[in-house]
Amino acid sequence: MIPIEAKSQSDNEMIGRVQISQMAKLVRQDFPELQRRLLAVKILGDGTIGIVEFDDRLEPDDFGIVAVRRYRLIRRHST
């Protein structure tokens, strides 16, 4: 199960531990038998997409970052 918290490019939209923990809690409740990979996605100011993976903890203050990746989408024109 890969739940995703998505944020816009706005500076006001920050990735928050409380939101991630609430998302994790709901997924644990609804799908207790499945392994979870908690992701947050945000479009950054330079147009790249930032993806952060969090470990799965019970308390918001216990969440840690597993990985951070940055991607750029490239549109290919068909010939």
PyRosetta script that sets phi, psi and omega in degrees:
from pyrosetta import init, pose_from_sequence

init()
pose = pose_from_sequence("MIPIEAKSQSDNEMIGRVQISQMAKLVRQDFPELQRRLLAVKILGDGTIGIVEFDDRLEPDDFGIVAVRRYRLIRRHST")
pose.set_psi(1, 128.8)
pose.set_omega(1, 179.8)
pose.set_phi(2, -123.9)
pose.set_psi(2, 86.3)
pose.set_omega(2, 174.8)
pose.set_phi(3, -75.1)
pose.set_psi(3, 144.1)
pose.set_omega(3, -175.9)
pose.set_phi(4, -128.2)
pose.set_psi(4, 128.0)
pose.set_omega(4, 171.4)
pose.set_phi(5, -98.6)
pose.set_psi(5, 117.2)
pose.set_omega(5, -176.1)
pose.set_phi(6, -108.8)
pose.set_psi(6, 139.7)
pose.set_omega(6, 179.8)
pose.set_phi(7, -127.2)
pose.set_psi(7, 149.2)
pose.set_omega(7, 179.0)
pose.set_phi(8, -80.6)
pose.set_psi(8, 179.7)
pose.set_omega(8, -179.6)
pose.set_phi(9, -73.2)
pose.set_psi(9, -15.3)
pose.set_omega(9, -177.1)
pose.set_phi(10, -55.8)
pose.set_psi(10, 139.3)
pose.set_omega(10, 177.1)
pose.set_phi(11, -64.9)
pose.set_psi(11, -22.2)
pose.set_omega(11, 179.6)
pose.set_phi(12, -75.5)
pose.set_psi(12, -18.2)
pose.set_omega(12, -177.9)
pose.set_phi(13, -96.1)
pose.set_psi(13, 100.3)
pose.set_omega(13, -179.3)
pose.set_phi(14, -107.4)
pose.set_psi(14, 151.7)
pose.set_omega(14, 174.0)
pose.set_phi(15, -77.5)
pose.set_psi(15, 124.7)
pose.set_omega(15, -176.3)
pose.set_phi(16, -119.3)
pose.set_psi(16, 143.5)
pose.set_omega(16, 179.7)
pose.set_phi(17, -62.6)
pose.set_psi(17, -36.5)
pose.set_omega(17, -178.7)
pose.set_phi(18, -65.0)
pose.set_psi(18, -43.2)
pose.set_omega(18, 178.0)
pose.set_phi(19, -63.6)
pose.set_psi(19, -41.3)
pose.set_omega(19, 178.7)
pose.set_phi(20, -64.0)
pose.set_psi(20, -43.5)
pose.set_omega(20, -178.8)
pose.set_phi(21, -66.7)
pose.set_psi(21, -36.5)
pose.set_omega(21, 176.8)
pose.set_phi(22, -65.6)
pose.set_psi(22, -41.4)
pose.set_omega(22, 177.2)
pose.set_phi(23, -61.8)
pose.set_psi(23, -44.6)
pose.set_omega(23, 179.8)
pose.set_phi(24, -63.0)
pose.set_psi(24, -41.0)
pose.set_omega(24, 179.9)
pose.set_phi(25, -61.1)
pose.set_psi(25, -45.6)
pose.set_omega(25, 179.0)
pose.set_phi(26, -63.1)
pose.set_psi(26, -41.5)
pose.set_omega(26, -179.9)
pose.set_phi(27, -67.5)
pose.set_psi(27, -41.4)
pose.set_omega(27, 176.7)
pose.set_phi(28, -60.6)
pose.set_psi(28, -40.1)
pose.set_omega(28, -179.0)
pose.set_phi(29, -67.9)
pose.set_psi(29, -46.0)
pose.set_omega(29, -174.9)
pose.set_phi(30, -83.7)
pose.set_psi(30, -27.8)
pose.set_omega(30, -176.7)
pose.set_phi(31, -135.1)
pose.set_psi(31, 61.7)
pose.set_omega(31, -172.9)
pose.set_phi(32, -64.0)
pose.set_psi(32, -24.3)
pose.set_omega(32, -176.3)
pose.set_phi(33, -84.8)
pose.set_psi(33, -9.8)
pose.set_omega(33, -176.4)
pose.set_phi(34, -96.1)
pose.set_psi(34, 145.7)
pose.set_omega(34, 172.9)
pose.set_phi(35, -74.3)
pose.set_psi(35, 144.4)
pose.set_omega(35, -176.2)
pose.set_phi(36, -118.5)
pose.set_psi(36, 143.1)
pose.set_omega(36, 169.4)
pose.set_phi(37, -126.8)
pose.set_psi(37, 108.5)
pose.set_omega(37, -174.0)
pose.set_phi(38, -87.7)
pose.set_psi(38, 121.0)
pose.set_omega(38, -177.4)
pose.set_phi(39, -121.8)
pose.set_psi(39, 147.9)
pose.set_omega(39, 169.9)
pose.set_phi(40, -126.2)
pose.set_psi(40, 137.4)
pose.set_omega(40, -176.7)
pose.set_phi(41, -126.2)
pose.set_psi(41, 135.5)
pose.set_omega(41, 178.6)
pose.set_phi(42, -144.0)
pose.set_psi(42, 134.9)
pose.set_omega(42, 173.1)
pose.set_phi(43, -79.4)
pose.set_psi(43, 127.5)
pose.set_omega(43, -176.1)
pose.set_phi(44, -94.0)
pose.set_psi(44, 166.1)
pose.set_omega(44, -175.3)
pose.set_phi(45, -58.6)
pose.set_psi(45, -27.8)
pose.set_omega(45, -179.4)
pose.set_phi(46, -89.8)
pose.set_psi(46, 7.4)
pose.set_omega(46, 178.1)
pose.set_phi(47, 90.4)
pose.set_psi(47, -6.3)
pose.set_omega(47, 176.5)
pose.set_phi(48, -80.3)
pose.set_psi(48, 166.2)
pose.set_omega(48, 179.3)
pose.set_phi(49, -112.1)
pose.set_psi(49, 122.1)
pose.set_omega(49, 177.8)
pose.set_phi(50, -96.4)
pose.set_psi(50, 132.9)
pose.set_omega(50, 177.7)
pose.set_phi(51, -125.1)
pose.set_psi(51, 126.1)
pose.set_omega(51, 179.7)
pose.set_phi(52, -117.7)
pose.set_psi(52, 130.1)
pose.set_omega(52, 175.1)
pose.set_phi(53, -104.5)
pose.set_psi(53, 131.8)
pose.set_omega(53, 179.6)
pose.set_phi(54, -109.4)
pose.set_psi(54, 150.8)
pose.set_omega(54, 171.8)
pose.set_phi(55, -76.5)
pose.set_psi(55, 164.3)
pose.set_omega(55, -173.8)
pose.set_phi(56, -100.4)
pose.set_psi(56, 106.6)
pose.set_omega(56, -179.3)
pose.set_phi(57, -124.4)
pose.set_psi(57, 165.2)
pose.set_omega(57, -179.7)
pose.set_phi(58, -81.6)
pose.set_psi(58, -37.1)
pose.set_omega(58, -175.9)
pose.set_phi(59, -104.5)
pose.set_psi(59, 140.1)
pose.set_omega(59, -179.4)
pose.set_phi(60, -55.3)
pose.set_psi(60, -38.0)
pose.set_omega(60, -178.4)
pose.set_phi(61, -72.0)
pose.set_psi(61, -13.7)
pose.set_omega(61, -178.4)
pose.set_phi(62, -91.8)
pose.set_psi(62, -10.0)
pose.set_omega(62, -178.2)
pose.set_phi(63, -66.1)
pose.set_psi(63, 138.7)
pose.set_omega(63, 176.2)
pose.set_phi(64, -126.2)
pose.set_psi(64, 163.7)
pose.set_omega(64, 179.1)
pose.set_phi(65, -90.3)
pose.set_psi(65, 126.5)
pose.set_omega(65, 177.9)
pose.set_phi(66, -87.9)
pose.set_psi(66, -44.8)
pose.set_omega(66, -177.5)
pose.set_phi(67, -156.2)
pose.set_psi(67, 150.8)
pose.set_omega(67, 174.7)
pose.set_phi(68, -128.8)
pose.set_psi(68, 129.7)
pose.set_omega(68, 178.7)
pose.set_phi(69, -132.2)
pose.set_psi(69, 154.7)
pose.set_omega(69, 179.2)
pose.set_phi(70, -133.3)
pose.set_psi(70, 132.0)
pose.set_omega(70, -176.8)
pose.set_phi(71, -129.5)
pose.set_psi(71, 152.9)
pose.set_omega(71, 172.9)
pose.set_phi(72, -124.7)
pose.set_psi(72, 125.6)
pose.set_omega(72, 176.5)
pose.set_phi(73, -83.0)
pose.set_psi(73, 134.2)
pose.set_omega(73, -179.6)
pose.set_phi(74, -119.9)
pose.set_psi(74, 122.8)
pose.set_omega(74, 179.5)
pose.set_phi(75, -85.0)
pose.set_psi(75, 125.5)
pose.set_omega(75, 177.4)
pose.set_phi(76, -99.7)
pose.set_psi(76, 134.2)
pose.set_omega(76, 178.5)
pose.set_phi(77, -91.5)
pose.set_psi(77, 131.3)
pose.set_omega(77, 178.2)
pose.set_phi(78, -76.7)
pose.set_psi(78, 147.5)
pose.set_omega(78, -178.4)
pose.set_phi(79, -106.7)
pose.dump_pdb("model.pdb")
